[in-house]
Amino acid sequence: MALHRKFESISLQQRVRELSVAERRTKAAAAAHAFIDRILRGASPADLPVQNPTKFSLIINLKTAKTLGLTVPRSMLDLADEVIE
């Protein structure tokens, strides 16, 4: 039963992460759509403002770091928005 709960927990965490990524992609796609719409309506791309991201996330994948032979400092792990074991 504990093993079953562990899988549920991992699955739930993975789904939350996937939804978060999907939300960021949806927002980026909406911004791109608005940009393209303005161009198709006759705006010159050179006249459109550069759009910079307003939110940044630090996500550290410890398995990948280990595979690459990297050691991630504790201070960096503390700053991370998400740490993938």
C-alpha positions as CSV (number, residue, x, y, z in Angstrom):
1,M,0.0,0.0,0.0
2,A,2.8,2.4,0.8
3,L,4.4,1.6,-2.6
4,H,1.1,2.4,-4.2
5,R,0.9,5.7,-2.4
6,K,4.5,6.6,-3.4
7,F,3.6,6.1,-7.1
8,E,0.5,8.3,-6.6
9,S,2.7,11.0,-5.1
10,I,5.3,10.8,-7.9
11,S,2.5,10.8,-10.5
12,L,0.8,13.8,-8.9
13,Q,4.1,15.8,-8.7
14,Q,4.8,14.9,-12.3
15,R,1.3,16.1,-13.4
16,V,1.7,19.4,-11.5
17,R,5.1,20.0,-13.2
18,E,3.6,19.1,-16.6
19,L,0.7,21.5,-16.0
20,S,3.1,24.3,-15.0
21,V,5.1,23.8,-18.2
22,A,2.0,23.6,-20.2
23,E,0.8,26.9,-18.7
24,R,4.1,28.7,-19.5
25,R,3.9,27.3,-23.1
26,T,0.3,28.5,-23.4
27,K,1.2,32.0,-22.3
28,A,4.2,32.1,-24.6
29,A,2.0,30.8,-27.5
30,A,-0.6,33.5,-26.8
31,A,2.0,36.2,-26.8
32,A,3.4,34.9,-30.1
33,H,-0.1,34.7,-31.5
34,A,-0.7,38.4,-30.6
35,F,2.6,39.3,-32.2
36,I,1.9,37.4,-35.4
37,D,-1.7,38.9,-35.5
38,R,-0.3,42.4,-35.5
39,I,2.1,41.6,-38.3
40,L,-0.7,40.0,-40.4
41,R,-2.8,43.1,-39.8
42,G,-0.1,45.2,-41.4
43,A,2.3,46.2,-38.6
44,S,6.0,46.2,-39.5
45,P,7.9,43.7,-37.4
46,A,10.7,46.3,-37.0
47,D,8.2,48.7,-35.4
48,L,6.9,46.1,-32.8
49,P,8.5,46.2,-29.3
50,V,10.8,43.4,-28.2
51,Q,9.0,41.3,-25.7
52,N,11.1,40.0,-22.8
53,P,10.1,37.2,-20.4
54,T,8.9,38.5,-17.1
55,K,9.3,35.3,-15.1
56,F,12.2,33.0,-14.9
57,S,12.4,29.6,-13.1
58,L,15.5,27.7,-11.9
59,I,14.9,24.0,-12.3
60,I,17.7,21.6,-11.4
61,N,17.7,18.0,-12.5
62,L,20.0,16.2,-10.1
63,K,20.0,12.9,-12.1
64,T,21.2,14.8,-15.2
65,A,23.8,16.6,-13.1
66,K,25.1,13.3,-11.7
67,T,25.2,11.8,-15.2
68,L,27.3,14.8,-16.4
69,G,29.6,14.4,-13.3
70,L,28.5,17.7,-11.8
71,T,28.0,18.5,-8.2
72,V,25.3,21.1,-7.6
73,P,26.2,23.3,-4.6
74,R,23.7,23.4,-1.7
75,S,23.3,27.2,-2.1
76,M,22.2,26.7,-5.7
77,L,19.7,24.0,-4.7
78,D,18.3,26.4,-2.1
79,L,17.7,29.0,-4.8
80,A,16.0,26.6,-7.2
81,D,12.3,26.8,-7.8
82,E,12.2,23.1,-8.4
83,V,14.7,20.3,-7.9
84,I,14.1,17.1,-9.8
85,E,15.6,14.1,-8.0
